[in-house]
Amino acid sequence: MVDITDQIPFDLPAGWAWDRLGNIASIARGGSPRPIKSYLSTEANGVNWIKIGDAEKNGKYIFTTKEKIKPEGVSKSRYVKSGDFLLTNSMSFGRPYILKTDGCIHDGWLVIGNIEAVFNQDYLYYALSADCMYKTLSGLASGSTVDNLNSDLVKSLLFPIPPLKEQIRIAEGVCKIENILSNVEASLN
């Protein structure tokens, strides 16, 4: 293991720990069967083709897809499952979503999987959605014309890990605040 002591940005409360996201979760890039038009399908046995357009702006979950691909396209893409996290990796990079469906993702997505042993799903979503996390990801992004994230950059991300009970408390608190803000916004409209 590489010593990260000199890279830690700030001290954490007792019981919390820093680690690189790639040490505690699997992270991989999506892939597209090419040419994609040859793999699109309207057949009942088609596999969900999860695109960024399937995610609601400012949404948390992806429930459905507008398109499907042929089963033979799965081996040329990345298959993901309900409960996995998707992270946009180009253009509007760094936006997390939680899958509520299975399917395949193209190369505009990164998938973060195998989180159950370390993270509460809601805590990880809120942590990845935080402005400070976006700024950190922006600093890691690279590209000549458009900033992009790749799996190695996201794997290298230093991530604060509270104990599981604390993660649940944090997620519940953020959810309550979001509900209050939504109610206030609705009453103003």
ABEGO torsion letter per residue (X at the ends): XBBAAAABABBBBBGBBBBBAAAABBBBBBBBBOBAAAABBABAABBBBBBAAABBBGBABBABBABBBBAAAAAABBBBBBGBBBBBABGBBGBBBBBABBEBBBAABBBBBGAAAABBAAAAAAAAABAAAAAAAAAABBEAABBBBBAAAAAABBBBBBBAAAAAAAAAAAAAAAAAAAAAAAAAX
